[in-house]
Amino acid sequence: MKKLLCLVLLGAGILGANELEELANKCNQNDYESCEKLGIEYFRSKNYKKANDEWIKACKNDRTTSCLSLGILYHNGFGTQQDYIKAREFYIKACNGGEVLGCTTVGLFYKNGLGVKQDYSKAIEFYTKACNAGNAFECFDLALIYANGKGVKKNYSKAIEFYTKACNAGNVEGCFNLGLLYLNGQGVKQNYFKAKDAWVKACNGNDAGSCSNLGTLYSKGLGAKQDYFKSKELYIKACNSNDTMGCFNLGALYYNGQGVRQDKRKAKEYYGKACDLGEQKGCDEYRKLNEQGY
């Protein structure tokens, strides 16, 4: 909930007594933006009861950030008993007023059964609102629900749709998983070129697994001209970020002399790193080279 808590503090400075009095006067004159700001100041001073009172006024008058803030109070039990049902009511009002985090959190409540019976169809409804409003994380969550068949029939075509949205909005995990579906032809015709495009985006976003997978496409000439030098660059980037297969595959390039001068000591080094990161194949190859005296 730290992300949500930050929201209510955005733009709030430490106000003096005169400024607080001015806000209170404006609030009493039905300036509900001032009520909202006053609530933020009370929250910052940990006077949650007064924050609640000011946000109630603002929320009732369509200040949706105040509705979201009230959801946070009840969700976390700030100044009141934790109450998921009340929190959900305020989050729904916030969501209906365009607060994406409200939609996200209601979806989470339904997905995990917080204060409500677990209901994936309702979770999908609210995650879809958040995704359509540009929240890449919820596009990714929707894709996972459809890819794994959680509470709904497994649907790779839907997964492709939402992984694509997530990827286009900058979610590297969405790009990584999108690449896998294109690689394996799940929910879509197998397409190495599209897998490559997705992994290029993710690798550029520093997703090590995507860099490693991209290196393998170049190594095998799938969706791109075979290029061991490019493959090596990508495996180095992946391995430097502690990706096990990046290190293992880099070791294999040195072992076979592909794109580099053959160097079994270097191969042993990278197999060893893969082993240290938990890749059993790396341990096996390291042991073999060690027994050969490298």
SULUR-V764548 format. One record per residue. N is the residue number from 1. OMEGA is omega in whole degrees, -180 to 180 (none if undefined). Layout:
<<N	OMEGA> <N	OMEGA>>
This chain:
<<1	-179> <2	-180> <3	180> <4	-179> <5	179> <6	-175> <7	-175> <8	-179> <9	-177> <10	176> <11	-178> <12	174> <13	177> <14	-176> <15	177> <16	-177> <17	-179> <18	180> <19	177> <20	179> <21	179> <22	178> <23	-179> <24	179> <25	180> <26	178> <27	180> <28	177> <29	176> <30	170> <31	-169> <32	171> <33	177> <34	175> <35	180> <36	180> <37	179> <38	176> <39	178> <40	180> <41	177> <42	178> <43	-180> <44	180> <45	177> <46	173> <47	-171> <48	179> <49	180> <50	176> <51	178> <52	-178> <53	-178> <54	-179> <55	176> <56	178> <57	-176> <58	-179> <59	179> <60	-179> <61	168> <62	169> <63	-168> <64	176> <65	176> <66	176> <67	178> <68	-179> <69	177> <70	175> <71	179> <72	-180> <73	-177> <74	178> <75	-175> <76	-179> <77	177> <78	177> <79	-179> <80	176> <81	178> <82	-174> <83	-178> <84	-178> <85	177> <86	179> <87	-179> <88	179> <89	-179> <90	178> <91	179> <92	178> <93	178> <94	180> <95	-180> <96	177> <97	175> <98	177> <99	-172> <100	-180> <101	174> <102	179> <103	-179> <104	-174> <105	175> <106	176> <107	179> <108	179> <109	-180> <110	-180> <111	-175> <112	179> <113	179> <114	180> <115	-177> <116	177> <117	180> <118	-175> <119	-177> <120	179> <121	176> <122	176> <123	179> <124	180> <125	-176> <126	175> <127	179> <128	176> <129	-179> <130	180> <131	-179> <132	177> <133	174> <134	179> <135	-175> <136	-178> <137	-179> <138	171> <139	179> <140	179> <141	178> <142	179> <143	179> <144	180> <145	-179> <146	-179> <147	-177> <148	-179> <149	-179> <150	178> <151	177> <152	176> <153	179> <154	-175> <155	-177> <156	178> <157	176> <158	178> <159	177> <160	-179> <161	-174> <162	173> <163	178> <164	178> <165	-180> <166	-179> <167	-179> <168	178> <169	173> <170	179> <171	-173> <172	176> <173	175> <174	178> <175	-180> <176	-177> <177	176> <178	178> <179	180> <180	-180> <181	176> <182	179> <183	-174> <184	180> <185	180> <186	-179> <187	-177> <188	177> <189	179> <190	-175> <191	-178> <192	-180> <193	179> <194	175> <195	179> <196	-179> <197	-180> <198	-177> <199	174> <200	179> <201	-177> <202	179> <203	177> <204	175> <205	175> <206	171> <207	-171> <208	-180> <209	178> <210	177> <211	179> <212	180> <213	178> <214	177> <215	180> <216	176> <217	178> <218	180> <219	-177> <220	-179> <221	180> <222	-179> <223	180> <224	175> <225	-180> <226	-174> <227	-178> <228	179> <229	177> <230	178> <231	-180> <232	179> <233	-177> <234	178> <235	178> <236	180> <237	-180> <238	-178> <239	178> <240	175> <241	175> <242	172> <243	-172> <244	-177> <245	174> <246	179> <247	-179> <248	-178> <249	175> <250	175> <251	-180> <252	177> <253	179> <254	179> <255	-176> <256	-178> <257	-179> <258	-179> <259	179> <260	172> <261	-179> <262	-176> <263	-175> <264	175> <265	176> <266	178> <267	180> <268	-180> <269	-177> <270	173> <271	179> <272	179> <273	177> <274	178> <275	-179> <276	180> <277	174> <278	-179> <279	-175> <280	179> <281	177> <282	178> <283	-178> <284	-179> <285	177> <286	-178> <287	180> <288	-179> <289	178> <290	179> <291	178> <292	175> <293	179> <294	none>>
